[in-house]
Each structure stands twice: as structure tokens, then as C-alpha cells.
Amino acid sequence: MTDPRKPSVLFVCVHNAGRSQMAAAFLTHLAQGRVEVRSAGSAPADAVNPAVVEAMAEAGIDISAQTPKVLTTEAVQASDYVITMGCGDACPVFPGKKYLDWILEDPAGKGVESVRPIRDQIKTRIAALIAEIDTEPEG
């Protein structure tokens, strides 16, 4: 159930196996319950990228139990922020939502050495997003 007083964020990428999983995990971890967090993919993979799981473990966040989820219209409608990461036109658009498109390298098929800089970029963007959410007037 959605808490109407709590801002909600949906992260979307194609496979929901890398970027959106890292973003959701960082926001969940750093916002400490102040934000409702979702992630989904327009064409979800079978599993989260193992290099992504390893890179997040290095950052102290365990996402090994996460599974890619399919993007639904309901998830978009229930979110205040929709942050896309390369899903293109597959993301439904609804009025009244704040849409951001984060251009980030896709970690698919890359090793943990290549995933670390992507992870770090996402963490930086999440910190900025939390600051923005915290300054938004309550609706």
C-alpha cells in the first residue's frame, strides 16, 4: 500500500538487472524509509547481474535477493518520480509525475571493475535526488 505522505520513486531500465536495481538499493539505504522505492524493467531479465550484486556488496548493500520486475502502468501511476535509465519509449507517461532520464552506461555483460564507476555515479545521483525530494513542498 502506498503512503500518501511519503514521496515515491520508480527506477526503470530495460532489464531491471543493473542500473535500476542499484539506484533502488541506494535510495532505500540512504533515504532510511523516508521514500517509497520501486524498480522495474520494460523487458526484465531472469536475474540481477552478478557483477552488480558484487559491486553493491562492496558498498555494503546486499541486493542478492532482488529479482527483476516487469514495468506496469500501475507502478508508474503510483510514483511521484519516474527515473528512466535507457528504456526509451517503453515507459508510459502520465501527467503530474516528475520524469528524469539518467544517462548511465549499461552494466550488462561487464565485470565488477566496469560496474564500480556506474555504481558510484548512481550513488552520487541518488544523494542529489534525496536532497531534491527533501526540499520539495509537501503536496
C-alpha positions in Angstrom: 0.0 0.0 0.0 1.2 3.5 -0.9 1.6 6.0 1.9 0.2 9.3 0.5 2.5 11.4 2.7 5.7 9.6 1.6 7.2 10.6 -1.8 7.7 7.6 -4.2 10.3 6.9 -6.8 10.3 4.4 -9.6 13.5 3.5 -11.3 13.1 2.0 -14.8 15.7 0.4 -17.1 15.2 -2.2 -19.8 16.2 -5.4 -17.9 15.8 -4.2 -14.3 19.0 -6.2 -13.6 21.6 -3.4 -13.1 21.2 0.3 -13.0 17.6 0.5 -11.7 18.4 -2.2 -9.1 21.5 -0.2 -7.9 19.5 3.0 -7.8 16.6 1.5 -5.9 19.0 -0.1 -3.4 20.9 3.1 -2.8 17.7 5.2 -2.4 16.3 2.6 0.0 19.5 2.6 2.0 20.2 6.3 2.1 16.7 7.7 2.5 16.2 5.4 5.5 12.4 4.9 5.0 11.5 8.4 4.0 10.9 7.5 0.4 8.9 4.6 -1.1 11.1 2.9 -3.7 10.3 0.8 -6.7 12.2 -0.5 -9.7 11.1 -2.3 -12.9 12.1 -3.1 -16.4 10.4 -2.8 -19.8 11.9 -6.3 -20.6 13.1 -7.7 -17.3 16.0 -10.2 -17.2 15.8 -13.5 -15.4 18.2 -12.4 -12.7 20.1 -9.4 -11.3 23.5 -9.0 -12.9 26.1 -10.9 -10.7 28.7 -8.1 -11.2 26.1 -5.6 -10.0 25.4 -7.7 -6.9 29.1 -7.9 -6.2 29.7 -4.1 -6.7 26.8 -3.3 -4.3 28.1 -5.7 -1.7 31.4 -3.8 -1.8 29.4 -0.7 -1.0 27.8 -2.5 2.0 24.4 -3.2 0.4 23.1 -6.7 -0.2 20.8 -7.0 -3.3 21.4 -10.7 -3.8 17.7 -11.5 -3.0 16.3 -8.9 -5.6 14.7 -10.1 -8.8 13.9 -8.1 -11.9 10.3 -6.9 -12.1 8.2 -6.0 -15.1 7.2 -2.4 -15.6 3.5 -1.9 -15.0 1.3 1.1 -15.6 0.2 0.9 -12.0 3.8 1.3 -10.8 4.1 4.5 -12.8 0.8 5.8 -11.7 1.7 5.2 -8.0 5.0 7.1 -8.3 5.8 10.7 -7.8 9.2 10.5 -9.6 9.9 8.2 -12.6 13.6 7.9 -13.4 14.4 6.2 -16.6 17.8 4.8 -17.5 17.7 3.9 -21.1 14.3 2.4 -21.6 13.4 4.8 -24.3 9.7 5.0 -25.4 8.7 1.9 -23.4 8.0 4.0 -20.3 4.4 5.1 -20.0 3.9 8.8 -19.4 1.3 10.3 -17.1 0.7 13.9 -16.2 1.7 15.1 -12.7 4.7 12.9 -12.5 8.3 14.2 -12.4 10.3 12.4 -15.1 14.1 12.3 -15.1 16.2 10.4 -17.6 19.6 9.4 -16.2 22.1 8.6 -19.0 24.2 5.8 -17.5 26.3 3.1 -19.1 24.6 -0.2 -19.1 26.4 -2.7 -16.9 25.1 -5.7 -18.8 27.9 -8.1 -19.7 30.5 -6.2 -17.8 32.7 -7.3 -14.9 32.7 -5.7 -11.5 35.6 -3.4 -12.4 33.4 -1.8 -15.0 30.4 -1.7 -12.8 32.0 0.2 -9.9 32.1 3.6 -11.7 28.5 3.2 -12.8 27.6 2.3 -9.2 29.4 5.4 -7.9 27.7 7.7 -10.5 24.3 6.3 -9.3 25.1 6.9 -5.7 26.0 10.5 -6.4 22.8 11.0 -8.3 20.8 9.4 -5.5 22.3 11.7 -2.9 21.3 14.7 -5.1 17.8 13.2 -5.6 17.3 12.8 -1.9 18.3 16.5 -1.4 15.7 17.5 -4.1 13.0 15.4 -2.6 13.7 16.8 0.9 13.3 20.3 -0.4 10.0 19.6 -2.3 6.9 21.2 -0.7 4.6 18.6 0.6 1.7 18.1 -1.7 
